[in-house]
């Protein structure tokens, strides 16, 4: 808790007044309750997204005035991206933020800085409610209400904030709650209807109407004899039944209403549409084109926003002016067909890819000097109308 006590001292007693935003929906964001994530349908929609987000590889890139590009020049940034805090790896943090991003259209993480202002640790924040407020100097901060009732307050400059559907509120992305609530009610009602039908299948099927009064023990004995004689196939193997006039047997036909499969499929597809996925992606039955479409529409925008947010929250304006930024290496080529992967060799001898980059697509390990670009002689640079020296043909 020393982390949060330290943050409170930095704030210096923020004012509790709420500042009305331009949006009339209120200056706050409230996440869906935990029941949503416990839904098998919702979790199935989220899993391809957050698993792919966890595969993103963050790197620090610095482009200096000489035109040189340095990868991970600062060791503290590299360690921060690999191990953001003592409790999780970078992959775990990325997956956790991706889950909150899809569930709530908002994801938050707190940046813990040292005395010099450099980022040292990053902690995802899983809150049930968030309020945007301002201190007495007009600086924006966020007030998080946690599941245990504790309230944590951080300056917005120390919070990584990822959002989508960012159109109504000035700070937060719009929640999925109003869209998902009626659809989840339909799915829940359908599931309950199926359970009810299964239970009804074990109800009374035959009614015996005795023509003369019988004592309760006699009724019970007659019912057991009827069930054994006519309903137990192991006892009645001939298929022939003998009856007398003591009772009338009436068969009961329960009228069970099963859920309409077409209606359920429509509700399911609407949920898929909200999360930008489809059955092929959820069930891992996609082909190369389907995955590329999903990757470019869902994964890449998330990676772009995440890299920009990390860059502006980890580095100062001066550091960014000197060419420092965070990028995520993203590649959908690992899902390409083997023929397309082999065709990428043409990019290697033209200098567009290094040998090790091509080997990575094939899930092969790096080789010595494989990070040096190579170029065929007929693709060498042309200066003054003459071809410069290139490699061997």
BELVENMO-V700353 format. One record per helix or strand of 2 or more residues. SS is the DSSP state (A for helix, B for strand). FROM is the first residue (numbers start at 0). TO is the last residue. Records with the same first field share a line. If there is no record, write none. Layout:
SS=FROM-TO  FROM-TO
This chain:
A=1-10  39-53  74-81  89-103  155-157  176-199  215-230  260-273  278-281  287-313  316-320  332-334  337-342  344-347  354-360  376-378
B=27-29  56-62  68-70  105-112  118-124  128-133  139-144  150-154  158-162  205-209  246-250  323-328  381-382  385-386
